[in-house]
Amino acid sequence: MLAKAQLTKLDLGLAVRRETEQRKKQATSRRTVQKWGHLSVEEARDKIDQKAQLAAKKAAAKVARAAKKLQTASKRALHQAGVTARKAERDRKKRVAALTKARAAIPEELQDPIPNPEAESESESESESESDR
C-alpha cells in the first residue's frame, strides 16, 4: 500500500515537471533576440548561440561554486574534528600523568590514544598521491 502511494506521488511529480518544462519551452521559443534595428538570420543565430554559451558558462560556474562550498565545509568539519580530538588527547595525557604520579591504576579507556582524524586523512591523501605516481 505504501509503495503504491509512493509510486503515485512519483508519477504525479514527473507529470508536473513535464508540464512545467513544456510551458518553459513555449515561453523561450519566442524569445526576443534584438529589440531595435535590422537583424539578419545569421546574426540572430549567432546571438542565440552566444546567449546559450553564456548560460552554459554561468551554470558551470554555479556548479563549481557549489562543489567548492561543499569541499570547504567538509574541510572545516574535518579541521574542527581534529581540534576536538587533539584537545581530548591532551586531557587524556594529563589524566594518565596524574594517575601515574599518584601511582594509581590507569583505566583501560585511558590507555588507548585518541586518534586525530585530520592527521589520518592527510596521511591517506599522501599515500594516495604516492600510489598515483
Sequence and secondary structure as in RCSB ss.txt:
>XXXX:A:sequence
MLAKAQLTKLDLGLAVRRETEQRKKQATSRRTVQKWGHLSVEEARDKIDQKAQLAAKKAAAKVARAAKKLQTASK
RALHQAGVTARKAERDRKKRVAALTKARAAIPEELQDPIPNPEAESESESESESESDR
>XXXX:A:secstr
 HHHHHHHHHHHHHHHHHHHHHHHHHHHHT  S SSS   HHHHHHHHHHHHHHHHHHHHHHHHHHHHHHHHHHH
HHHHHHHHHHHHHHHHHHHHHHHHHHTT    HHHHS    HHHHHHHHHHHHHHHH 
